[in-house]
Amino acid sequence: MYPRLTDLFKDIFGFDLPLPIYSFGFMVAVALVTAAWVSRRELDRLYAAGRVGAVTVKERDGKGRERTVKASPSVLIWTMMLVAAVSGVVGSKLFHLIDYWDRFVADPAGMLFNAGGLTFYGGLIAGTLAVATYIKRKGLAIRPVADALAPSLILGYGIGRIGCYLAGDGDWGVCSSLADKPAWIPGFLWSETFPRNIFGVDVIADTAEKGQRLGFPADLCVGADGVFPTMLHETGMALIIFGILWAVRKHPFQAGWLFSLYLVFNGIERFLIEIIRLNPDVLGPLSQAQLIALGLIAFGLVGLAITTRRRTGTDAPSPSVPEPATA
């Protein structure tokens, strides 16, 4: 794999290009920029339709005098992304350390400061709470803004997972054998060895050892050619979900409907991918991620039940007096 962009350039072009940029961080940056662009477009659309309120911003007129005007909440998007990124990284790292507690105990500094090692649900929970708090401070209704952000959330997640794949950051699945691969599935989607992964481990041996610690059969990885590249599976599913959300984003239902649908799809996707990942069971046969996924599905279904009715004239955003938006 390619933990650094230097590794990727060397394989493609055959020479070393000394770029001190990690592929995971680079793809996270690409994900944030893409998500910001999509979110800004949606916020502007909802603002023009009167389905999300305005924020006040300070600007200068032609004579240099400062004045306060109302604007689309899309002007806040980069601050939202910064809030989401900082809080999301903290939450992701915390959940990752919990998921890989044995590695953290063995090498605390290495686990804290490596360039990979982030868990999505930790970032989603922390980022959602932080952004929701920020949105409320600006006097905006949370549900229509959440609808505007929903497609970009899953799109950004799919792009970010490419970074996990390039870095080989431990999010791979259980051992797999090409002999078991259905003919219609490409080999690179079935089995991967993740050379040069960020942990510097043999993924088959590492997965077998982890499986034994978790009580899996000793022959878990016997005859394996690699492990399931679950990051690519998640990228594919994320793109499909994004396509669905984007196609139905102009729905006639109440604010919050699209975000509720996102929660359901997100939960289903993660619950399914955990079936071929190797994580400790915390309640019966369910992993921590699967329990959170079930919670998201339940929360999303409740949201859909509440919001699946057509909008009326009384559903427009109520007027508010938000604090001035500043960059």
C-alpha positions in Angstrom: 0.0 0.0 0.0 1.0 3.6 0.0 1.1 5.2 3.5 2.8 8.3 2.0 2.2 10.0 -1.3 5.9 9.4 -2.0 5.2 5.7 -2.1 2.5 6.1 -4.6 4.5 8.4 -6.9 7.4 5.9 -6.8 5.2 3.1 -8.0 3.6 5.1 -10.7 6.5 7.2 -12.0 9.5 5.2 -10.8 11.2 8.0 -8.9 11.2 9.3 -5.3 9.4 12.6 -4.8 10.0 13.7 -1.2 6.5 14.7 -0.2 6.0 14.6 3.6 2.3 14.0 3.1 0.5 10.9 4.3 -2.0 9.4 1.9 -4.6 9.1 4.7 -4.4 12.8 5.6 -4.5 13.7 2.0 -7.6 11.8 1.3 -9.3 13.2 4.4 -8.5 16.7 3.0 -10.0 15.7 -0.3 -13.1 14.4 1.5 -13.5 17.6 3.5 -13.2 19.8 0.4 -15.6 17.7 -1.6 -18.1 17.5 1.3 -17.9 21.3 1.8 -18.6 21.9 -1.9 -21.7 19.5 -1.9 -22.9 20.9 1.4 -22.6 24.5 0.3 -24.6 23.8 -2.9 -27.4 22.2 -0.9 -27.5 24.9 1.8 -27.8 27.5 -1.0 -30.6 25.5 -2.6 -32.6 25.1 0.6 -32.0 28.8 1.5 -33.4 29.9 -1.9 -36.4 27.7 -1.4 -37.0 29.2 2.0 -36.5 25.9 3.8 -33.5 27.0 5.9 -33.1 30.3 7.6 -30.6 33.1 7.1 -27.5 34.1 9.1 -26.2 37.6 9.5 -22.8 38.5 8.2 -20.7 41.6 8.4 -19.4 43.1 5.2 -18.1 46.4 3.9 -19.8 48.6 1.4 -18.2 50.5 -1.5 -17.1 53.2 0.9 -15.5 50.8 3.4 -18.3 51.1 5.9 -19.2 48.0 7.8 -22.8 46.8 7.6 -24.7 43.7 8.6 -26.7 41.7 6.0 -28.5 38.4 5.8 -27.0 35.6 3.8 -27.3 31.9 3.1 -25.9 29.7 5.9 -23.5 28.3 3.3 -21.2 31.2 4.3 -20.5 29.2 7.5 -19.6 25.9 5.7 -15.9 26.2 6.2 -16.3 26.9 9.9 -18.6 23.9 10.2 -16.1 21.7 8.4 -13.3 22.9 10.8 -15.5 22.2 13.8 -16.4 18.8 12.4 -12.8 18.0 11.5 -11.3 18.9 14.9 -14.0 17.3 17.0 -14.2 14.3 14.6 -10.5 13.5 14.7 -10.6 13.6 18.6 -13.7 11.3 18.7 -12.3 9.0 16.0 -9.0 8.6 17.7 -10.7 7.9 21.1 -12.9 5.2 19.6 -10.0 3.7 17.7 -7.9 3.4 20.9 -10.9 1.7 22.6 -11.2 -0.7 19.6 -7.5 -1.5 19.6 -6.9 -1.3 23.4 -4.3 -4.1 23.4 -2.2 -2.2 20.9 -2.6 1.0 22.8 -1.5 -0.6 26.0 1.6 -2.1 24.2 2.5 1.1 22.4 0.7 4.2 23.7 2.8 6.8 21.9 2.7 4.9 18.6 -1.0 4.5 18.7 -1.7 8.1 19.7 0.6 9.7 17.1 0.4 7.4 14.0 -1.0 9.0 10.9 -3.9 6.5 10.6 -5.9 4.9 13.3 -9.3 6.6 13.3 -12.7 5.1 13.9 -15.6 6.5 12.0 -18.4 6.3 14.5 -16.3 8.2 17.1 -15.8 11.0 14.6 -19.5 10.9 13.6 -20.8 11.2 17.1 -18.3 13.8 18.3 -18.5 15.8 15.0 -22.4 15.7 15.0 -22.6 17.0 18.5 -20.1 19.8 17.9 -21.6 20.9 14.6 -25.2 20.8 16.1 -24.0 23.0 18.9 -22.4 25.4 16.5 -25.6 25.5 14.3 -27.8 26.3 17.3 -25.5 29.1 18.4 -25.9 30.7 14.9 -29.7 30.6 15.4 -30.4 28.0 12.7 -32.8 25.1 12.9 -30.8 21.9 13.1 -33.0 19.6 11.0 -32.9 21.4 7.6 -29.2 22.0 8.0 -28.7 18.3 8.8 -30.6 17.4 5.6 -28.3 19.6 3.6 -25.2 17.9 5.1 -26.5 14.3 4.8 -25.3 13.5 1.2 -21.9 15.1 1.8 -21.4 13.1 5.0 -21.6 9.7 3.3 -19.7 11.0 0.3 -16.9 12.3 2.5 -16.9 9.0 4.4 -16.5 7.0 1.1 -13.6 9.2 0.0 -12.0 9.0 3.4 -12.1 5.2 3.3 -9.9 5.3 0.2 -7.3 6.9 2.5 -7.7 4.1 5.0 -7.1 1.6 2.1 -4.0 3.4 0.9 -2.5 3.7 4.4 -3.5 0.1 5.4 -4.5 1.4 8.8 -5.9 -1.8 10.3 -9.5 -1.4 9.1 -9.3 -4.5 6.9 -11.5 -7.6 7.3 -11.0 -11.2 8.2 -8.7 -13.5 6.2 -9.8 -14.5 2.7 -8.9 -17.0 0.1 -9.0 -16.4 -3.6 -10.1 -20.1 -4.0 -13.4 -19.1 -2.4 -13.9 -16.0 -4.6 -17.0 -15.9 -6.8 -16.0 -15.6 -10.5 -17.8 -12.2 -10.9 -15.9 -10.5 -8.1 -12.5 -8.9 -9.0 -9.6 -10.3 -7.0 -8.6 -6.9 -5.6 -12.0 -6.6 -3.9 -11.7 -10.1 -2.3 -8.2 -10.3 -1.0 -5.4 -7.9 -0.2 -2.1 -8.2 1.7 -1.5 -4.5 2.4 2.2 -4.4 1.9 3.8 -1.3 3.6 0.8 -0.9 5.8 1.1 1.8 8.4 1.6 -0.8 11.2 4.3 -2.6 9.4 2.7 -6.0 10.1 2.0 -9.1 8.1 -1.8 -8.8 7.8 -2.5 -12.5 7.6 -0.4 -13.3 10.7 -1.7 -10.3 12.5 -5.3 -11.2 11.8 -4.7 -14.8 12.8 -3.1 -13.7 16.1 -5.9 -11.2 16.8 -8.5 -13.9 16.0 -6.9 -16.3 18.6 -7.0 -13.6 21.2 -10.7 -13.0 20.5 -11.5 -16.7 20.7 -11.8 -17.5 17.0 -10.8 -20.9 15.6 -7.0 -21.5 15.3 -7.4 -22.2 11.6 -9.0 -18.8 10.9 -6.3 -17.8 8.4 -5.1 -21.2 7.2 -4.8 -21.1 3.4 -5.5 -17.4 3.3 -4.2 -15.2 0.4 -4.9 -12.0 2.3 -7.7 -10.2 4.0 -10.9 -8.6 2.8 -10.2 -5.0 1.8 -13.3 -3.8 3.6 -12.4 -0.1 3.1 -13.1 -0.5 -0.7 -16.3 -2.3 0.1 -17.4 0.7 2.2 -16.3 3.2 -0.4 -18.5 1.4 -2.9 -21.5 1.3 -0.6 -21.0 4.9 0.4 -21.1 6.0 -3.2 -24.3 4.1 -3.8 -25.9 5.6 -0.7 -24.8 9.1 -1.8 -26.4 8.5 -5.2 -29.7 7.5 -3.5 -29.7 10.5 -1.1 -28.8 12.9 -3.9 -31.6 11.5 -6.1 -34.3 12.0 -3.4 -32.9 15.2 -1.8 -35.8 17.2 -3.3 -38.4 15.1 -1.4 -41.7 16.6 -0.3 -41.4 15.5 3.3 -40.6 17.3 6.6 -37.2 18.7 7.5 -35.0 16.0 8.9 -36.3 13.2 6.6 -33.2 13.0 4.5 -30.9 12.9 7.5 -33.0 10.2 9.0 -32.7 8.2 5.8 -29.0 8.7 5.9 -28.8 7.3 9.4 -30.7 4.2 8.4 -28.5 3.6 5.4 -25.3 4.3 7.3 -26.3 1.9 10.1 -27.2 -0.9 7.6 -23.9 -0.4 5.7 -21.8 -0.6 8.8 -23.7 -3.5 10.4 -23.1 -5.5 7.2 -19.4 -4.7 6.8 -18.8 -5.7 10.4 -19.7 -9.3 9.5 -16.4 -9.7 7.6 -14.3 -7.6 10.0 -12.6 -8.9 13.1 -13.6 -6.9 16.2 -14.4 -8.1 19.7 -18.0 -8.9 20.5 -19.4 -6.8 23.3 -23.0 -8.0 23.5 -23.6 -11.5 22.3 -22.3 -11.8 18.7 -22.4 -8.0 18.2 -19.4 -5.7 18.1 -19.3 -2.2 19.4 -19.8 -0.8 15.8 -22.8 -3.1 15.2 -24.5 -1.9 18.4 -24.0 1.7 17.4 -25.2 0.9 13.9 -28.4 -0.7 15.3 -28.9 2.5 17.3 -28.5 4.6 14.2 -31.0 2.5 12.3 -33.5 2.7 15.1 -33.0 6.5 15.5 -33.3 6.9 11.8 -36.5 4.9 11.5 -38.1 6.9 14.3 -37.0 10.1 12.5 -38.6 8.8 9.2 -41.8 8.0 11.0 -42.0 11.5 12.4 -41.0 13.4 9.3 -42.7 11.3 6.5 -45.5 13.7 5.9 -45.7 16.5 3.4 -44.5 19.9 4.1 -47.1 22.7 4.6 -46.7 26.5 4.7 -46.2 26.3 8.5 -43.1 24.2 8.1 -40.9 27.1 6.9 -38.0 28.1 9.2 -39.1 30.4 12.0 -37.5 33.8 12.0 -34.6 34.1 14.4 -32.0 36.6 15.3 -28.7 34.8 15.1 -25.4 36.2 16.2 -23.3 37.7 13.3 -21.4 35.0 11.4 -17.7 35.6 11.5 -15.0 33.7 9.7 
